Amino acid sequence: MPNITVDFSAAMDADFDKAAFAEALHVSVVEIAAAKPEACKTLFRRAGITAYGYEDPVEQRHAVVHVTIGLLAGRTDETKVKLTEAVLELLREHVPGGEGVVLHASAEVRDLDPSYRKLEWE
């Protein structure tokens, strides 16, 4: 915990500085949600096709990025809102807009289910 997933359109792959975004995001999660740095884990998932409205996805005139942060229960709604706002600002910093491409960015912070368990090994 926290478990962070970043889903993003393939069209933005080359311009998205994922390493710098993850580093800055982990700092924000530690500062805002009182997580431990060594607990921050981020998984990036590249979507080959992103569809928007009725437009042809092949044209790639729209790109989507959505960040989901799963935290152990106990954070206030205020903390969650502050964190999602920080995520959107970090996306603005680390994902440059492309000519003729509209970027749709979103984020959510959710509580992990009480059944959540973690396993580590080498």
NORSULPE-V748269 format. One record per helix or strand of 2 or more residues. SS is the DSSP state (2 for helix, 1 for strand). FROM is the first residue (numbers start at 1). TO is the last residue. If there is no record, write none. Layout:
BEGIN
ss->SS from->FROM to->TO
ss->SS from->FROM to->TO
END
This chain:
BEGIN
ss->1 from->3 to->9
ss->2 from->10 to->12
ss->2 from->18 to->33
ss->2 from->37 to->39
ss->1 from->41 to->47
ss->2 from->57 to->59
ss->1 from->62 to->71
ss->2 from->77 to->94
ss->1 from->102 to->111
END
